Amino acid sequence: MLKDFYTAIKERRSIYGISKERVVSDERIRAIVENAVTHVPSSFNSQSGRVLLLLGEHHDKLWETTKEILRQLVPTEQFAATEEKINGFKNGYGSVLFFEDESVIEGLQHKFALYKDNFPLWSQHSSGMLQFVVWTALEGEGFGASLQHYNPLIDAVVKKQWQIPDTWKLIAEMPFGKPTVTPDPKQFAPLEQRIKVFR
């Protein structure tokens, strides 16, 4: 059952134990992604965020490919732990890959030269919001997810395999699935050290 907004924010965690068991329909997952991409804010309404949603064999292919790339880079005696971690992501139901379209950012840099240095940073802000909204929405539907960063190691293979435009820059990967573990309680620093209020 869909959770309320604040509960979903509170319960959104990095979940590494996930399974392929269906939680909601693929159409519902697509709707979550489409809604996030449509409504997440961006500087100058640039709408530079791009998403690749991988389900089924495409999801499996992503993590098998990632594993083989890492096999060439990680020392043999250390690879077992890496393989276990990647297999954990593959055990999930799907993956959301987040990109930023650099052609949009470059266009804004030319159009608004005064803010040229800021647009790449603002693009990252928008991408972070998009990642958070998708992650929280998946949590609200009953999925567990985590945010991974195997870019730029996998960039070229991902672009070739799924015909991604060259201007799309890979930012992060989010494997998700039905949770099979309960995360440990989260520790929080005192709010008085993190917030100042004047009234």
N, CA, C and O of each residue as an XYZ file, in Angstrom:
796
protein
N       0.846     -1.189      0.000
C       0.000      0.000      0.000
C       0.888      1.247      0.000
O       1.902      1.306      0.695
N       0.489      2.225     -0.782
C       1.272      3.449     -0.897
C       1.346      4.172      0.438
O       0.322      4.417      1.076
N       2.558      4.513      0.858
C       2.769      5.197      2.129
C       2.562      6.692      1.963
O       2.662      7.212      0.852
N       2.273      7.390      3.058
C       2.182      8.836      2.969
C       3.585      9.412      2.774
O       4.582      8.736      3.026
N       3.651     10.647      2.331
C       4.894     11.288      1.916
C       5.955     11.257      3.008
O       7.084     10.834      2.758
N       5.610     11.697      4.212
C       6.615     11.790      5.271
C       7.077     10.417      5.749
O       8.242     10.245      6.105
N       6.181      9.449      5.759
C       6.573      8.092      6.143
C       7.556      7.521      5.128
O       8.541      6.880      5.495
N       7.279      7.760      3.848
C       8.176      7.258      2.807
C       9.556      7.908      2.917
O      10.570      7.234      2.739
N       9.602      9.204      3.209
C      10.887      9.887      3.389
C      11.640      9.275      4.565
O      12.837      9.001      4.484
N      10.912      9.069      5.655
C      11.520      8.535      6.880
C      12.055      7.116      6.683
O      13.106      6.762      7.218
N      11.335      6.320      5.924
C      11.687      4.911      5.779
C      12.581      4.631      4.569
O      13.035      3.503      4.378
N      12.829      5.647      3.763
C      13.753      5.481      2.638
C      15.160      5.252      3.176
O      15.708      6.087      3.895
N      15.724      4.128      2.823
C      17.051      3.750      3.293
C      17.809      3.070      2.160
O      17.232      2.728      1.128
N      19.102      2.880      2.366
C      19.883      2.060      1.431
C      19.626      0.598      1.783
O      20.057      0.110      2.828
N      18.917     -0.092      0.890
C      18.563     -1.498      1.101
C      19.354     -2.336      0.098
O      19.184     -2.196     -1.113
N      20.220     -3.210      0.617
C      21.063     -4.017     -0.251
C      20.535     -5.438     -0.444
O      20.912     -6.119     -1.397
N      19.668     -5.881      0.456
C      19.051     -7.190      0.292
C      17.733     -7.018     -0.438
O      16.748     -6.584      0.159
N      17.700     -7.354     -1.732
C      16.497     -7.182     -2.546
C      16.263     -8.422     -3.400
O      17.194     -9.172     -3.694
N      15.009     -8.628     -3.795
C      14.674     -9.797     -4.600
C      13.909     -9.377     -5.855
O      13.522     -8.219     -6.011
N      13.701    -10.351     -6.746
C      12.988    -10.111     -7.992
C      11.471    -10.237     -7.835
O      10.738    -10.114     -8.816
N      10.998    -10.478     -6.626
C       9.556    -10.634     -6.431
C       8.825     -9.349     -6.810
O       9.228     -8.253     -6.422
N       7.748     -9.500     -7.572
C       6.980     -8.340     -8.043
C       6.288     -7.659     -6.864
O       5.686     -8.318     -6.016
N       6.381     -6.351     -6.825
C       5.716     -5.544     -5.794
C       4.546     -4.779     -6.395
O       3.444     -4.783     -5.847
N       4.788     -4.131     -7.513
C       3.741     -3.453     -8.280
C       3.999     -3.752     -9.753
O       5.016     -4.356    -10.094
N       3.097     -3.338    -10.615
C       3.235     -3.618    -12.045
C       4.364     -2.796    -12.657
O       4.762     -1.761    -12.122
N       4.872     -3.280    -13.792
C       5.891     -2.532    -14.517
C       5.344     -1.182    -14.968
O       6.078     -0.195    -15.029
N       4.059     -1.145    -15.283
C       3.432      0.115    -15.692
C       3.460      1.124    -14.556
O       3.657      2.317    -14.790
N       3.265      0.660    -13.329
C       3.304      1.546    -12.174
C       4.731      2.075    -11.958
O       4.915      3.253    -11.652
N       5.720      1.220    -12.115
C       7.112      1.655    -11.977
C       7.423      2.719    -13.023
O       8.042      3.738    -12.718
N       6.995      2.478    -14.245
C       7.220      3.465    -15.301
C       6.532      4.787    -14.968
O       7.094      5.857    -15.203
N       5.334      4.716    -14.430
C       4.607      5.932    -14.066
C       5.345      6.719    -12.980
O       5.365      7.949    -13.007
N       5.945      6.012    -12.033
C       6.735      6.666    -10.973
C       7.883      7.454    -11.590
O       8.113      8.614    -11.248
N       8.595      6.808    -12.500
C       9.742      7.456    -13.142
C       9.280      8.637    -13.995
O       9.877      9.712    -13.949
N       8.227      8.436    -14.766
C       7.737      9.508    -15.636
C       7.261     10.706    -14.821
O       7.515     11.852    -15.190
N       6.579     10.443    -13.725
C       6.096     11.525    -12.877
C       7.262     12.317    -12.282
O       7.226     13.547    -12.232
N       8.292     11.604    -11.835
C       9.462     12.267    -11.258
C      10.183     13.112    -12.303
O      10.517     14.268    -12.046
N      10.421     12.540    -13.475
C      11.122     13.269    -14.532
C      10.328     14.505    -14.952
O      10.911     15.544    -15.261
N       9.014     14.393    -14.962
C       8.168     15.513    -15.369
C       8.183     16.648    -14.363
O       8.235     17.817    -14.747
N       8.136     16.318    -13.069
C       7.841     17.348    -12.071
C       9.000     17.778    -11.183
O       8.875     18.774    -10.471
N      10.122     17.067    -11.198
C      11.255     17.495    -10.380
C      11.793     18.829    -10.929
O      11.964     18.970    -12.139
N      12.056     19.799    -10.055
C      12.512     21.111    -10.532
C      13.933     21.078    -11.085
O      14.739     20.213    -10.743
N      14.212     22.048    -11.949
C      15.554     22.200    -12.517
C      15.799     23.681    -12.764
O      14.863     24.443    -13.006
N      17.063     24.080    -12.702
C      17.395     25.498    -12.875
C      16.989     25.970    -14.275
O      17.213     25.274    -15.266
N      16.388     27.161    -14.339
C      15.918     27.742    -15.585
C      14.954     26.802    -16.323
O      14.800     26.886    -17.541
N      14.307     25.904    -15.562
C      13.427     24.886    -16.140
C      14.129     24.124    -17.264
O      13.537     23.834    -18.304
N      15.391     23.812    -17.033
C      16.214     23.193    -18.077
C      15.753     21.780    -18.434
O      15.928     21.339    -19.570
N      15.167     21.073    -17.470
C      14.682     19.705    -17.694
C      15.779     18.832    -18.307
O      15.548     18.105    -19.274
N      16.976     18.920    -17.723
C      18.136     18.201    -18.259
C      18.249     16.760    -17.777
O      19.093     16.013    -18.272
N      17.410     16.354    -16.819
C      17.471     14.993    -16.301
C      16.992     13.978    -17.318
O      16.008     14.209    -18.022
N      17.683     12.859    -17.396
C      17.318     11.748    -18.277
C      17.379     10.461    -17.471
O      18.177     10.344    -16.542
N      16.543      9.497    -17.822
C      16.484      8.245    -17.062
C      16.406      7.053    -18.009
O      15.719      7.092    -19.030
N      17.122      6.000    -17.650
C      17.023      4.711    -18.321
C      16.467      3.725    -17.300
O      17.109      3.462    -16.283
N      15.289      3.181    -17.558
C      14.659      2.194    -16.667
C      14.882      0.811    -17.247
O      14.441      0.513    -18.358
N      15.570     -0.035    -16.486
C      15.893     -1.384    -16.944
C      15.155     -2.414    -16.091
O      15.289     -2.438    -14.867
N      14.381     -3.257    -16.755
C      13.632     -4.314    -16.079
C      13.959     -5.655    -16.734
O      14.477     -5.702    -17.850
N      13.651     -6.734    -16.034
C      13.835     -8.061    -16.599
C      15.269     -8.340    -17.014
O      16.210     -8.059    -16.271
N      15.426     -8.901    -18.219
C      16.758     -9.298    -18.682
C      17.677     -8.088    -18.889
O      18.898     -8.233    -18.844
N      17.114     -6.910    -19.111
C      17.942     -5.720    -19.275
C      18.613     -5.339    -17.955
O      19.781     -4.953    -17.923
N      17.854     -5.456    -16.874
C      18.421     -5.225    -15.537
C      19.545     -6.225    -15.267
O      20.622     -5.844    -14.809
N      19.295     -7.494    -15.550
C      20.319     -8.521    -15.327
C      21.571     -8.245    -16.160
O      22.695     -8.411    -15.685
N      21.365     -7.827    -17.392
C      22.477     -7.542    -18.305
C      23.356     -6.423    -17.758
O      24.582     -6.488    -17.854
N      22.734     -5.400    -17.188
C      23.507     -4.289    -16.625
C      24.491     -4.783    -15.580
O      25.667     -4.420    -15.607
N      24.015     -5.608    -14.661
C      24.877     -6.009    -13.543
C      25.846     -7.116    -13.925
O      26.927     -7.209    -13.345
N      25.482     -7.959    -14.890
C      26.444     -8.936    -15.396
C      27.593     -8.220    -16.103
O      28.759     -8.579    -15.945
N      27.241     -7.202    -16.884
C      28.252     -6.419    -17.588
C      29.157     -5.687    -16.605
O      30.378     -5.669    -16.761
N      28.544     -5.086    -15.595
C      29.315     -4.379    -14.571
C      30.284     -5.325    -13.882
O      31.437     -4.976    -13.629
N      29.805     -6.523    -13.581
C      30.653     -7.513    -12.907
C      31.854     -7.888    -13.771
O      32.969     -8.013    -13.264
N      31.634     -8.067    -15.064
C      32.735     -8.451    -15.937
C      33.746     -7.323    -16.101
O      34.945     -7.577    -16.218
N      33.274     -6.087    -16.112
C      34.197     -4.948    -16.172
C      35.046     -4.895    -14.906
O      36.256     -4.676    -14.970
N      34.413     -5.094    -13.766
C      35.137     -5.052    -12.495
C      36.097     -6.230    -12.349
O      37.136     -6.114    -11.698
N      35.747     -7.362    -12.956
C      36.620     -8.538    -12.892
C      38.007     -8.231    -13.471
O      39.018     -8.784    -13.039
N      38.020     -7.330    -14.464
C      39.285     -6.961    -15.097
C      40.094     -5.972    -14.248
O      41.281     -5.757    -14.494
N      39.439     -5.378    -13.250
C      40.083     -4.312    -12.486
C      40.407     -4.681    -11.044
O      41.367     -4.171    -10.468
N      39.609     -5.562    -10.468
C      39.772     -5.922     -9.059
C      40.709     -7.125     -8.943
O      40.549     -8.102     -9.676
N      41.679     -7.067     -8.035
C      42.577     -8.224     -7.836
C      41.785     -9.506     -7.572
O      40.778     -9.485     -6.864
N      42.238    -10.603     -8.134
C      41.534    -11.883     -8.048
C      41.195    -12.265     -6.615
O      40.100    -12.757     -6.342
N      42.133    -12.039     -5.702
C      41.908    -12.445     -4.313
C      40.853    -11.573     -3.613
O      40.368    -11.932     -2.540
N      40.505    -10.449     -4.208
C      39.509     -9.562     -3.608
C      38.176     -9.596     -4.354
O      37.207     -8.967     -3.930
N      38.132    -10.328     -5.457
C      36.959    -10.243     -6.333
C      35.718    -10.902     -5.757
O      34.606    -10.510     -6.110
N      35.868    -11.881     -4.891
C      34.691    -12.587     -4.347
C      33.725    -11.616     -3.676
O      32.512    -11.721     -3.856
N      34.255    -10.677     -2.908
C      33.397     -9.700     -2.226
C      32.712     -8.783     -3.229
O      31.541     -8.439     -3.069
N      33.449     -8.390     -4.265
C      32.873     -7.544     -5.313
C      31.765     -8.287     -6.044
O      30.701     -7.724     -6.302
N      32.013     -9.549     -6.379
C      31.024    -10.357     -7.095
C      29.757    -10.522     -6.259
O      28.647    -10.441     -6.785
N      29.922    -10.750     -4.974
C      28.766    -10.909     -4.086
C      27.924     -9.623     -4.065
O      26.694     -9.671     -4.094
N      28.601     -8.494     -4.015
C      27.898     -7.215     -3.981
C      27.117     -6.986     -5.272
O      25.945     -6.611     -5.236
N      27.767     -7.214     -6.408
C      27.104     -7.006     -7.699
C      25.954     -7.993     -7.886
O      24.901     -7.623     -8.406
N      26.143     -9.232     -7.471
C      25.060    -10.218     -7.557
C      23.863     -9.785     -6.716
O      22.716    -10.060     -7.068
N      24.137     -9.105     -5.599
C      23.047     -8.590     -4.774
C      22.206     -7.582     -5.527
O      20.982     -7.576     -5.398
N      22.848     -6.724     -6.319
C      22.097     -5.766     -7.135
C      21.316     -6.492     -8.226
O      20.162     -6.161     -8.498
N      21.949     -7.477     -8.845
C      21.295     -8.245     -9.904
C      20.077     -9.001     -9.376
O      19.124     -9.237    -10.120
N      20.102     -9.382     -8.101
C      18.980    -10.106     -7.497
C      17.715     -9.265     -7.442
O      16.631     -9.792     -7.195
N      17.843     -7.946     -7.673
C      16.695     -7.056     -7.601
C      15.777     -7.166     -8.804
O      16.015     -7.945     -9.727
N      14.728     -6.371     -8.770
C      13.694     -6.411     -9.815
C      14.049     -5.544    -11.014
O      13.707     -5.873    -12.149
N      14.740     -4.428    -10.757
C      15.060     -3.515    -11.847
C      16.106     -2.505    -11.418
O      16.573     -2.510    -10.280
N      16.462     -1.641    -12.353
C      17.436     -0.573    -12.071
C      16.991      0.708    -12.771
O      16.451      0.688    -13.877
N      17.236      1.814    -12.088
C      17.008      3.131    -12.675
C      18.371      3.791    -12.837
O      19.112      3.936    -11.865
N      18.700      4.186    -14.052
C      19.962      4.881    -14.307
C      19.665      6.350    -14.568
O      18.805      6.689    -15.381
N      20.384      7.210    -13.872
C      20.159      8.650    -13.956
C      21.259      9.298    -14.784
O      22.445      9.027    -14.591
N      20.849     10.155    -15.702
C      21.768     10.872    -16.574
C      21.440     12.367    -16.534
O      20.353     12.769    -16.119
N      22.391     13.166    -16.970
C      22.143     14.573    -17.268
C      22.537     14.823    -18.720
O      23.602     14.392    -19.163
N      21.680     15.516    -19.454
C      21.947     15.804    -20.862
C      22.851     17.030    -20.961
O      22.414     18.161    -20.747
N      24.106     16.788    -21.286
C      25.086     17.875    -21.308
C      24.824     18.886    -22.423
O      25.276     20.028    -22.336
N      24.108     18.487    -23.456
C      23.798     19.439    -24.523
C      22.859     20.529    -24.017
O      22.953     21.679    -24.446
N      21.954     20.171    -23.105
C      21.052     21.158    -22.512
C      21.850     22.132    -21.649
O      21.641     23.343    -21.708
N      22.756     21.594    -20.854
C      23.578     22.415    -19.958
C      24.463     23.359    -20.773
O      24.578     24.541    -20.448
N      25.078     22.843    -21.816
C      25.934     23.674    -22.663
C      25.130     24.768    -23.355
O      25.620     25.884    -23.528
N      23.893     24.453    -23.753
C      23.038     25.446    -24.377
C      22.738     26.604    -23.434
O      22.728     27.766    -23.841
N      22.495     26.275    -22.176
C      22.238     27.310    -21.174
C      23.498     28.131    -20.898
O      23.420     29.339    -20.678
N      24.641     27.480    -20.911
C      25.894     28.198    -20.689
C      26.136     29.248    -21.774
O      26.643     30.335    -21.499
N      25.771     28.911    -22.990
C      25.926     29.867    -24.095
C      24.880     30.974    -24.007
O      25.172     32.138    -24.282
N      23.674     30.609    -23.627
C      22.574     31.580    -23.601
C      22.678     32.540    -22.423
O      22.342     33.719    -22.535
N      23.149     32.017    -21.288
C      23.257     32.830    -20.071
C      24.702     32.765    -19.560
O      24.990     32.120    -18.552
N      25.590     33.440    -20.271
C      27.031     33.348    -19.989
C      27.399     33.780    -18.577
O      28.387     33.311    -18.012
N      26.601     34.675    -18.012
C      26.887     35.161    -16.663
C      26.885     34.025    -15.643
O      27.611     34.074    -14.650
N      26.072     33.009    -15.891
C      25.938     31.879    -14.968
C      26.652     30.624    -15.478
O      26.397     29.521    -14.996
N      27.525     30.794    -16.430
C      28.156     29.653    -17.111
C      28.725     28.616    -16.151
O      28.505     27.417    -16.323
N      29.453     29.077    -15.143
C      30.112     28.143    -14.226
C      29.136     27.437    -13.293
O      29.460     26.404    -12.706
N      27.945     28.001    -13.163
C      26.974     27.444    -12.214
C      26.113     26.335    -12.802
O      25.634     25.472    -12.066
N      25.910     26.343    -14.109
C      24.966     25.385    -14.685
C      25.332     23.915    -14.440
O      24.435     23.124    -14.148
N      26.599     23.515    -14.543
C      26.913     22.113    -14.222
C      26.587     21.759    -12.767
O      26.119     20.656    -12.484
N      26.835     22.690    -11.853
C      26.522     22.456    -10.443
C      25.016     22.370    -10.235
O      24.532     21.477     -9.541
N      24.271     23.301    -10.839
C      22.812     23.281    -10.706
C      22.221     22.010    -11.321
O      21.213     21.484    -10.849
N      22.865     21.534    -12.373
C      22.432     20.284    -12.989
C      22.539     19.125    -11.998
O      21.654     18.271    -11.931
N      23.632     19.104    -11.231
C      23.807     18.059    -10.219
C      22.757     18.180     -9.119
O      22.261     17.174     -8.612
N      22.421     19.421     -8.753
C      21.357     19.613     -7.756
C      20.057     18.980     -8.238
O      19.393     18.258     -7.495
N      19.704     19.259     -9.481
C      18.464     18.732    -10.039
C      18.489     17.209    -10.114
O      17.491     16.546     -9.830
N      19.644     16.665    -10.500
C      19.779     15.209    -10.568
C      19.599     14.587     -9.190
O      18.954     13.548     -9.050
N      20.173     15.228     -8.170
C      20.014     14.727     -6.800
C      18.559     14.706     -6.382
O      18.106     13.759     -5.737
N      17.821     15.749     -6.746
C      16.390     15.777     -6.417
C      15.640     14.675     -7.152
O      14.755     14.032     -6.587
N      15.997     14.462     -8.413
C      15.344     13.407     -9.193
C      15.612     12.042     -8.575
O      14.706     11.217     -8.463
N      16.845     11.809     -8.180
C      17.190     10.534     -7.544
C      16.397     10.342     -6.249
O      15.875      9.260     -5.981
N      16.318     11.403     -5.460
C      15.599     11.313     -4.189
C      14.113     11.047     -4.389
O      13.523     10.237     -3.674
N      13.509     11.725     -5.355
C      12.075     11.538     -5.595
C      11.791     10.110     -6.064
O      10.861      9.471     -5.572
N      12.586      9.607     -7.010
C      12.374      8.237     -7.487
C      12.590      7.239     -6.360
O      11.797      6.314     -6.184
N      13.658      7.425     -5.599
C      13.986      6.522     -4.483
C      12.853      6.510     -3.455
O      12.430      5.445     -3.003
N      12.371      7.687     -3.091
C      11.313      7.785     -2.088
C      10.006      7.217     -2.620
O       9.272      6.561     -1.881
N       9.708      7.458     -3.885
C       8.482      6.916     -4.477
C       8.534      5.393     -4.536
O       7.528      4.730     -4.283
N       9.696      4.835     -4.867
C       9.837      3.376     -4.870
C       9.645      2.822     -3.461
O       8.990      1.797     -3.274
N      10.217      3.505     -2.472
C      10.018      3.113     -1.070
C       8.536      3.140     -0.723
O       8.022      2.236     -0.064
N       7.859      4.187     -1.174
C       6.436      4.316     -0.881
C       5.599      3.185     -1.440
O       4.532      2.874     -0.911
N       6.078      2.569     -2.507
C       5.357      1.446     -3.126
C       5.747      0.102     -2.526
O       5.137     -0.921     -2.839
N       6.771      0.099     -1.656
C       7.177     -1.155     -1.023
C       8.486     -1.728     -1.531
O       8.853     -2.847     -1.170
N       9.200     -0.976     -2.368
C      10.502     -1.431     -2.848
C      11.615     -0.982     -1.901
O      11.458     -0.026     -1.142
N      12.732     -1.687     -1.964
C      13.969     -1.236     -1.344
C      14.934     -0.897     -2.457
O      14.901     -1.518     -3.519
N      15.797      0.083     -2.227
C      16.736      0.503     -3.267
C      18.011      1.026     -2.630
O      18.079      1.245     -1.421
N      19.010      1.222     -3.461
C      20.256      1.872     -3.034
C      20.786      2.654     -4.224
O      20.396      2.411     -5.366
N      21.674      3.590     -3.947
C      22.249      4.411     -5.014
C      23.707      4.016     -5.219
O      24.501      4.014     -4.278
N      24.048      3.680     -6.462
C      25.393      3.210     -6.785
C      26.056      4.136     -7.806
O      25.381      4.888     -8.508
N      27.383      4.069     -7.875
C      28.138      4.918     -8.786
C      29.255      4.095     -9.447
O      30.412      4.150     -9.029
N      28.893      3.347    -10.466
C      29.885      2.586    -11.225
C      30.291      3.326    -12.499
O      31.034      2.797    -13.327
N      29.801      4.536    -12.641
C      30.280      5.411    -13.700
C      31.602      6.032    -13.220
O      31.746      6.267    -12.021
N      32.548      6.299    -14.085
C      32.481      6.175    -15.551
C      32.898      4.802    -16.085
O      33.003      4.625    -17.299
N      33.137      3.834    -15.205
C      33.615      2.520    -15.662
C      32.666      1.873    -16.664
O      33.109      1.219    -17.609
N      31.367      2.052    -16.461
C      30.394      1.355    -17.301
C      29.770      2.243    -18.370
O      28.923      1.782    -19.136
N      30.173      3.507    -18.432
C      29.506      4.464    -19.322
C      29.452      4.000    -20.777
O      28.385      3.974    -21.389
N      30.604      3.637    -21.319
C      30.676      3.297    -22.743
C      29.813      2.079    -23.064
O      29.119      2.057    -24.081
N      29.856      1.069    -22.196
C      29.088     -0.151    -22.430
C      27.594      0.134    -22.343
O      26.817     -0.362    -23.159
N      27.192      0.925    -21.365
C      25.770      1.270    -21.212
C      25.275      2.027    -22.442
O      24.196      1.736    -22.957
N      26.053      2.990    -22.910
C      25.637      3.778    -24.077
C      25.501      2.905    -25.320
O      24.574      3.075    -26.113
N      26.419      1.986    -25.479
C      26.363      1.106    -26.652
C      25.219      0.109    -26.542
O      24.484     -0.097    -27.508
N      25.058     -0.509    -25.385
C      24.046     -1.561    -25.207
C      22.627     -1.028    -25.365
O      21.776     -1.686    -25.965
N      22.370      0.172    -24.823
C      20.999      0.696    -24.834
C      20.852      1.951    -25.697
O      19.898      2.712    -25.540
N      21.792      2.158    -26.596
C      21.729      3.232    -27.596
C      21.440      4.589    -26.943
O      20.509      5.303    -27.315
N      22.267      4.907    -25.966
C      22.133      6.165    -25.230
C      22.881      7.274    -25.981
O      24.021      7.069    -26.397
N      22.264      8.431    -26.157
C      22.957      9.529    -26.849
C      24.261      9.905    -26.159
O      24.378      9.823    -24.937
N      25.230     10.314    -26.952
C      26.537     10.688    -26.415
C      26.458     11.851    -25.435
O      27.311     11.983    -24.558
N      25.445     12.691    -25.578
C      25.341     13.869    -24.711
C      24.793     13.537    -23.325
O      24.810     14.391    -22.438
N      24.307     12.305    -23.124
C      23.793     11.919    -21.808
C      24.967     11.473    -20.937
O      25.684     10.536    -21.286
N      25.158     12.140    -19.815
C      26.226     11.783    -18.883
C      25.643     10.965    -17.728
O      24.733     11.419    -17.035
N      26.174      9.764    -17.529
C      25.680      8.895    -16.455
C      26.097      9.446    -15.099
O      27.266      9.759    -14.873
N      25.122      9.562    -14.199
C      25.357     10.129    -12.873
C      25.321      9.052    -11.784
O      26.174      9.046    -10.897
N      24.340      8.140    -11.844
C      24.181      7.146    -10.779
C      23.283      6.012    -11.248
O      22.543      6.140    -12.223
N      23.370      4.893    -10.523
C      22.551      3.714    -10.811
C      21.800      3.319     -9.541
O      22.366      3.322     -8.448
N      20.519      2.978     -9.697
C      19.696      2.638     -8.539
C      19.016      1.265     -8.729
O      17.933      1.187     -9.308
N      19.652      0.188     -8.243
C      18.983     -1.110     -8.269
C      17.884     -1.152     -7.205
O      18.061     -0.631     -6.104
N      16.757     -1.768     -7.535
C      15.651     -1.845     -6.583
C      14.958     -3.198     -6.680
O      15.031     -3.883     -7.700
N      14.285     -3.564     -5.597
C      13.541     -4.819     -5.562
C      12.804     -4.934     -4.243
O      12.856     -4.030     -3.409
N      12.122     -6.044     -4.061
C      11.426     -6.263     -2.790
C      12.464     -6.499     -1.696
O      13.335     -7.353     -1.855
N      12.389     -5.754     -0.580
C      13.404     -5.916      0.475
C      13.389     -7.320      1.071
O      12.329     -7.899      1.307
N      14.576     -7.850      1.308
C      14.703     -9.150      1.972
C      15.397     -9.007      3.321
O      15.594     -9.993      4.030
N      15.765     -7.779      3.674
C      16.421     -7.507      4.944
C      15.809     -6.257      5.568
O      15.184     -5.447      4.883
N      15.995     -6.117      6.863
C      15.594     -4.901      7.570
C      16.857     -4.129      7.936
O      17.741     -4.677      8.595
N      16.956     -2.875      7.523
C      18.184     -2.128      7.823
C      18.322     -1.846      9.308
O      17.328     -1.771     10.030
N      19.555     -1.689      9.758
C      19.802     -1.324     11.150
C      19.245      0.069     11.431
O      19.100      0.875     10.512
N      18.933      0.357     12.695
C      18.460      1.708     13.037
C      19.471      2.755     12.593
O      20.681      2.551     12.691
N      18.965      3.863     12.109
C      19.831      4.934     11.632
C      20.158      5.881     12.775
O      19.290      6.231     13.574
N      21.417      6.290     12.844
C      21.840      7.232     13.871
C      21.788      8.656     13.318
O      22.155      8.890     12.166
N      21.337      9.595     14.128
C      21.200     10.976     13.693
C      22.008     11.903     14.595
O      21.968     11.789     15.820
N      22.743     12.824     13.971
C      23.432     13.859     14.732
C      22.396     14.805     15.327
O      21.330     14.984     14.737
N      22.675     15.413     16.475
C      21.703     16.317     17.112
C      21.291     17.444     16.170
O      22.137     18.064     15.525
N      19.995     17.704     16.096
C      19.486     18.732     15.197
C      19.998     20.122     15.541
O      20.153     20.966     14.659
N      20.262     20.362     16.828
C      20.742     21.694     17.216
C      22.122     21.990     16.624
O      22.545     23.145     16.570
N      22.823     20.938     16.181
C      24.114     21.134     15.521
C      23.948     21.319     14.012
O      24.906     21.654     13.314
N      22.743     21.101     13.517
C      22.533     21.078     12.067
C      21.567     22.148     11.565
O      21.520     22.432     10.368
N      20.805     22.734     12.466
C      19.794     23.723     12.070
C      19.906     24.958     12.954
O      20.071     24.846     14.169
N      19.817     26.122     12.351
C      19.746     27.391     13.113
C      18.426     28.051     12.746
O      18.080     28.165     11.570
N      17.698     28.481     13.759
C      16.415     29.149     13.551
C      16.431     30.491     14.240
O      16.809     30.577     15.409
N      16.030     31.543     13.548
C      15.911     32.887     14.111
C      14.489     33.370     13.891
O      13.948     33.277     12.790
N      13.882     33.896     14.976
C      12.500     34.376     14.848
C      12.241     35.544     15.780
O      11.132     36.077     15.808
